[in-house]
Amino acid sequence: MTMMGRLISFYPALLLSLAAGLAIWFVYRPSPIQPLALVFVIYLLPPLTLRLHNRIWPLGDGLINLADPNYSAWWGAHQIQLLFIALPQLEAILRLIPGIYSAWLRLWGSKIGHKIYWTPNIEITDRSMIEVGDRVVFGHKCKLLGHAIKPKSHAPRLYLRKIKIGSDVFIGAGSRIGPGAVIKDGVYLPILTDVYVNQVVDTDRAKRAAGAEP
């Protein structure tokens, strides 16, 4: 691992340290400054950091060799998002306020339409790697997985590609959507549907999947 890779692995610890410092400051000298600074550190600093990181090390589609000695842009992006993967409740709070979570994903670099319903318990692993149209409903415990790792004995490979979801789509509860998946306009995905890497789902395919359910 490069020096940059080692340094950025401390990013989650840095956020927690800043949050703890603000909490201690608030105990001794309470004022409105600390709560506002805490919101900035937790919810605004990470997406802004990722935007800056992507300008220097662009995060593109493709196959990544995790054993490559060069700095991995995906590794850096993953560390910047790691706090929200480890503590999903931080994101769940945002989904309780209409429109806030969509705006927050746009801050990460996602392309998000309007009138999106996000249930509190969904999971997104790569927040800058999704595109969602208008009037989309995400069911309970859906997962949007922008990367997939294929283990190999000598060099694990990671595949990274944007997930694209059209307008007027319903994603059934428990569905998992892999990297490179494309879900066309008007699709209704049944519950517990797996959309595989680079799979394209249109209305005809979704109807066939629904008809196959017991």
C-alpha positions as CSV (number, residue, x, y, z in Angstrom):
1,M,0.0,0.0,0.0
2,T,1.2,3.5,-0.8
3,M,1.9,6.2,1.7
4,M,-1.3,8.0,0.5
5,G,-3.3,4.8,1.0
6,R,-2.1,4.4,4.6
7,L,-2.7,8.1,5.4
8,I,-6.3,8.1,4.0
9,S,-7.1,5.0,6.0
10,F,-7.1,7.3,9.1
11,Y,-9.8,9.5,7.6
12,P,-12.7,7.9,9.6
13,A,-10.6,8.2,12.8
14,L,-10.0,11.9,12.0
15,L,-13.8,12.5,11.7
16,L,-14.4,10.8,15.0
17,S,-11.7,12.7,16.7
18,L,-13.0,16.0,15.4
19,A,-16.5,15.1,16.6
20,A,-15.2,14.1,20.0
21,G,-13.3,17.3,20.3
22,L,-16.4,19.3,19.5
23,A,-18.4,17.4,22.1
24,I,-15.8,18.1,24.8
25,W,-15.6,21.7,23.8
26,F,-19.5,21.9,24.1
27,V,-19.4,20.5,27.6
28,Y,-16.9,23.1,28.8
29,R,-18.0,26.1,26.7
30,P,-21.5,25.4,25.3
31,S,-22.6,27.6,22.4
32,P,-24.4,27.1,19.0
33,I,-21.0,26.9,17.3
34,Q,-20.2,23.3,18.3
35,P,-23.5,21.7,17.1
36,L,-23.2,23.5,13.7
37,A,-19.5,22.5,13.5
38,L,-20.5,18.9,14.3
39,V,-23.1,18.8,11.5
40,F,-20.4,20.2,9.1
41,V,-17.8,17.6,10.2
42,I,-20.2,14.6,10.0
43,Y,-22.4,15.4,7.0
44,L,-20.7,18.0,4.9
45,L,-16.9,17.5,5.2
46,P,-16.9,13.8,3.9
47,P,-18.8,14.5,0.6
48,L,-16.8,17.7,0.0
49,T,-13.6,15.7,0.7
50,L,-14.7,13.1,-1.9
51,R,-15.4,15.8,-4.5
52,L,-11.9,17.1,-4.0
53,H,-10.4,13.6,-4.0
54,N,-12.2,12.8,-7.3
55,R,-10.7,15.9,-8.9
56,I,-7.2,14.7,-8.1
57,W,-7.8,11.0,-8.4
58,P,-10.9,10.5,-10.7
59,L,-13.0,7.5,-9.8
60,G,-13.9,5.8,-13.1
61,D,-15.6,2.6,-14.2
62,G,-13.6,-0.5,-14.8
63,L,-11.6,-3.3,-13.3
64,I,-9.2,-2.5,-10.5
65,N,-6.3,-4.7,-9.4
66,L,-6.2,-4.4,-5.6
67,A,-2.7,-5.6,-5.5
68,D,-1.5,-2.8,-7.7
69,P,1.3,-0.9,-5.8
70,N,0.0,2.5,-7.1
71,Y,-2.6,4.5,-5.1
72,S,-6.2,3.3,-5.7
73,A,-8.8,6.0,-6.1
74,W,-11.4,3.5,-5.1
75,W,-9.6,2.8,-1.8
76,G,-9.5,6.5,-1.0
77,A,-13.2,7.0,-1.8
78,H,-14.1,3.9,0.3
79,Q,-12.2,5.3,3.3
80,I,-14.0,8.7,3.0
81,Q,-17.4,6.9,3.1
82,L,-16.4,4.3,5.6
83,L,-18.0,6.1,8.6
84,F,-21.4,5.8,7.1
85,I,-20.9,2.1,6.2
86,A,-19.9,1.4,9.8
87,L,-22.6,3.6,11.3
88,P,-25.6,3.4,9.0
89,Q,-27.8,5.2,11.5
90,L,-26.1,8.5,10.5
91,E,-27.6,8.2,7.0
92,A,-30.9,6.7,8.3
93,I,-31.6,10.0,10.1
94,L,-31.3,12.0,6.9
95,R,-33.9,9.7,5.1
96,L,-36.5,10.7,7.7
97,I,-36.6,14.3,6.2
98,P,-38.1,14.5,2.7
99,G,-35.6,15.7,0.1
100,I,-32.6,15.9,2.4
101,Y,-31.1,12.5,1.6
102,S,-31.4,13.1,-2.2
103,A,-29.7,16.5,-1.8
104,W,-26.9,14.9,0.3
105,L,-26.3,12.2,-2.4
106,R,-26.0,15.0,-5.0
107,L,-23.3,16.6,-2.8
108,W,-21.3,13.3,-3.1
109,G,-21.6,13.5,-6.9
110,S,-24.6,11.3,-7.6
111,K,-27.2,12.3,-10.2
112,I,-30.5,12.1,-8.3
113,G,-33.9,13.1,-9.7
114,H,-37.0,14.3,-7.8
115,K,-39.7,12.7,-5.7
116,I,-37.5,9.8,-4.6
117,Y,-38.7,7.8,-1.6
118,W,-35.8,6.3,0.3
119,T,-36.7,3.9,3.1
120,P,-34.5,4.3,6.2
121,N,-32.8,0.9,6.0
122,I,-31.3,0.9,2.5
123,E,-27.5,0.5,1.9
124,I,-25.4,2.4,-0.7
125,T,-21.7,1.5,-0.9
126,D,-20.5,3.9,-3.5
127,R,-22.4,7.2,-3.2
128,S,-20.9,8.9,-6.2
129,M,-21.6,6.0,-8.5
130,I,-25.4,6.1,-8.9
131,E,-27.8,7.8,-11.2
132,V,-31.5,7.8,-10.3
133,G,-34.4,9.3,-12.3
134,D,-37.7,10.8,-11.0
135,R,-40.4,9.2,-8.9
136,V,-38.5,6.2,-7.7
137,V,-39.4,4.1,-4.6
138,F,-36.7,2.1,-2.8
139,G,-38.2,-0.7,-0.6
140,H,-37.0,-1.8,2.8
141,K,-33.4,-3.0,3.0
142,C,-32.5,-2.5,-0.6
143,K,-28.8,-2.5,-1.5
144,L,-27.1,-0.5,-4.2
145,L,-23.6,-2.0,-4.6
146,G,-21.4,0.0,-6.9
147,H,-18.5,-2.4,-6.7
148,A,-17.9,-6.1,-6.5
149,I,-14.7,-8.0,-5.5
150,K,-13.6,-11.2,-7.2
151,P,-11.1,-12.9,-5.0
152,K,-8.0,-14.4,-6.6
153,S,-5.1,-16.1,-4.9
154,H,-2.5,-13.7,-6.3
155,A,-4.4,-10.5,-6.9
156,P,-8.1,-9.7,-5.9
157,R,-9.9,-7.7,-8.6
158,L,-12.5,-5.1,-7.9
159,Y,-15.1,-4.1,-10.6
160,L,-16.5,-0.6,-10.3
161,R,-19.3,0.8,-12.4
162,K,-22.2,3.2,-12.1
163,I,-25.7,2.0,-11.3
164,K,-28.3,3.6,-13.5
165,I,-32.0,3.6,-12.5
166,G,-34.7,5.3,-14.7
167,S,-37.8,7.1,-13.7
168,D,-41.1,5.7,-12.3
169,V,-39.3,2.6,-10.9
170,F,-40.2,0.6,-7.9
171,I,-37.5,-1.4,-6.2
172,G,-38.9,-4.2,-4.1
173,A,-37.8,-4.8,-0.5
174,G,-34.6,-6.7,-0.1
175,S,-33.4,-6.3,-3.7
176,R,-29.7,-6.1,-4.4
177,I,-28.4,-4.1,-7.4
178,G,-24.9,-4.7,-8.6
179,P,-22.3,-2.5,-10.3
180,G,-23.2,-1.6,-13.9
181,A,-26.8,-2.5,-13.5
182,V,-29.3,-0.5,-15.6
183,I,-33.0,-0.5,-14.7
184,K,-35.1,1.1,-17.4
185,D,-38.0,3.5,-16.9
186,G,-41.3,2.1,-15.5
187,V,-39.8,-1.1,-14.1
188,Y,-41.3,-2.8,-11.1
189,L,-38.8,-5.1,-9.3
190,P,-40.4,-7.8,-7.1
191,I,-39.1,-8.2,-3.6
192,L,-35.7,-9.9,-3.1
193,T,-34.7,-9.4,-6.7
194,D,-31.0,-9.6,-7.5
195,V,-29.8,-7.4,-10.4
196,Y,-26.4,-8.7,-11.4
197,V,-23.3,-7.0,-12.7
198,N,-24.0,-5.1,-15.9
199,Q,-27.5,-6.6,-16.1
200,V,-30.1,-4.5,-18.0
201,V,-33.7,-4.8,-16.7
202,D,-36.6,-3.5,-18.8
203,T,-40.4,-3.8,-18.1
204,D,-40.7,-7.1,-20.0
205,R,-37.9,-8.8,-18.1
206,A,-39.3,-7.5,-14.8
207,K,-42.7,-8.9,-15.6
208,R,-41.2,-12.3,-16.4
209,A,-39.4,-12.2,-13.0
210,A,-42.6,-11.3,-11.2
211,G,-44.4,-14.2,-13.0
212,A,-41.8,-16.6,-11.8
213,E,-42.5,-15.8,-8.2
214,P,-44.4,-18.5,-6.2
